Amino acid sequence: MQYIKILFLSIFILLGVSSNAQFVEDVKSSGEQRVDSLGSVRLIQDDRIKELLDTDKMISSKDPGFSGYRIQIFSGRSTDREKAFKIKEEFKELFPEERAYVVYKAPDFRVSVGNFRSKIESIELYKACLKFFPNCYPVKTYILFSDLTPNEQDLEELILDEEDKQQNAN
């Protein structure tokens, strides 16, 4: 009896799935095209919704960053300041498109690179850095939104690259 119920239920489910698949194929092959027309939409909402959205925007703007990950390629004592900046420059030569940061957390100077939302996103740069900096590792850190915007030097380089491409094309 139990076997018959399971068999009946299985057949019922399979028929439902196959009929839905046929419907989707019919819709795809019908070739109908939708034409959007210009129109107007009238939005009716409570004024308190706008107030809530403004409050949320204000609260969100107070937080200048988010929790993310960077790759730490160097950590040295307070006497290693010059070495930290040398390693940063070395990294910038190897990976000019990535950002590098020298941070002093007493009593150490640290060089970390990249800006990533998750540890998984940082793995690609981590593997590339391992070849040149064998002691590097991903670290959780607080990333400011201002760190994500390109600085003036990056923008100038981008503009120069675009101009070079246009001149080469002509």
Secondary structure as UniProt FT lines:
FT   HELIX           2..29
FT   HELIX           47..62
FT   STRAND          65..77
FT   HELIX           78..80
FT   HELIX           81..94
FT   TURN            96..97
FT   STRAND          100..105
FT   TURN            106..107
FT   STRAND          108..116
FT   HELIX           119..130
FT   TURN            131..132
FT   TURN            134..135
FT   STRAND          137..144
FT   HELIX           145..147
FT   HELIX           152..169
//
